[in-house]
Amino acid sequence: MSKYTGPIFRKSRRLGFSILETGKELARKPYAPGQHGTKKGKKLSNYGIQLQEKQKVKFMYGLSEKQFRRTFEKAKKLKGVLGEDFLKLLESRLDNIVYRIGFAPTRKAARQLVNHGHILVNGKKVDIPSYQLKPGDVVSVKEKSKSHPVIISTLENINRRVEFINYDENKMEGTYLRYPEGNELNQEIDESLIVEFYSK
């Protein structure tokens, strides 16, 4: 199954969840899209609830089903709490950290920056969005790309960053200090439902 490339606002309204984590998608129309969006739908089964939770996270990080499942299998090999480990691996993706630092306004834009070779990890070009970062890794912008309009615009408009990333404004680089803690992950996500979905 390929990645979803349709309207993000429409998908967010369908799921009742802000995929961009800004709340903008639901601010004006906090109900499902379409003619009958304001009507209450059928009550979801347990499977439906689990599937919806999985879809929320999959669309949020912009992964295909295959990538999503592969990351989940990696998390199963770790020794911590499976659901949290899974989200920590997703947060440790290079495209997500580029987004969290503030080099791009969305994860989709962050993936494009990485794909086009604008991003360095520990001083070396990495053009794989799924590249897994480790604590201590430094993410920066290639010298020739420091005047990139998307990067400049996003950095100017960023209000706050997550605490597990340290940003050096002078060097235009961010350090991935540590894996995020449970309370720093999106609190609207119930990762246990995703574990249950894949445990069947």
Helices and strands as residue ranges (DSSP letters): H 8-15, H 24-27, H 46-61, H 65-76, H 82-91, H 94-101, H 107-115, E 119-121, E 124-125, E 138-141, G 143-145, H 149-157, E 165-168, E 173-176, G 182-184, H 191-198
